[in-house]
Each structure stands twice: as C-alpha cells, then as structure tokens.
Amino acid sequence: MQWILLICAGLLEIGWPLGFKLAGLHEKYFYHFIALSVVSMGLSGFLLYLAQKSIPIGTAYVIWTGIGAVGTVLLGIFFFHDSTNLYHLLFVFLILTGVVGLKLVH
C-alpha cells in the first residue's frame, strides 16, 4: 500500500509545475491554476508523509522527486513543445532507471 501511495504522491508532484505553467499561459484562470498547484503540492507532500512511514526516507524522496521530474519533463515535451535532444532524453532515462532500480533493491 505504501508503494501505491508513493507513486500517487509522485504523480501529484507533476501537478504543481503544471499548474504554474498553465497559470502563466492562461491569465484568465490564473487563480484556478495556482490553486491546482497548491492542492497538488499539499496532497503530494501528505502522501509522501504516509508512504515514508514504512519506506526509508531517502528511497521515498528519490522516487517521489524522480517521478515528478520525469513526468514534468515528458509533459513539457509532449504538450508544451519543450525542446529536447538525444542527451536530454538519455539523462531523463537515467533518472527513470534510478527510480526503478531503487524500487527493485528495496
């Protein structure tokens, strides 16, 4: 159960930079998207808190930030046309490999 909470926390970690990006793009809904960011931050942090009750803090934190980082990069590439190149993708893949590796050795 703690691993599911940690994965959900990592996915919610993607929500706050997404909310900031959307707030900058759509000024009419600025406060809605900032509220999305704040709620996402809060829920993400709370789920991390619950997950780390049985998962070591270092492992939980790296996986949490890794999911958030990789997810945010992918959102940027696919939906906001962020530039990318082979090296960029290689290093994102290395982050993902580290996250999966930590889960496998725990």
HELIX and SHEET records of a PDB file:
HELIX    1   1 GLN A    2  GLU A   13  1                                  12    
HELIX    2   2 GLY A   15  LEU A   25  1                                  11    
HELIX    3   3 GLU A   27  TYR A   29  5                                   3    
HELIX    4   4 PHE A   30  ALA A   51  1                                  22    
HELIX    5   5 ILE A   57  PHE A   79  1                                  23    
HELIX    6   6 LEU A   86  VAL A  105  1                                  20    
END                                                                             
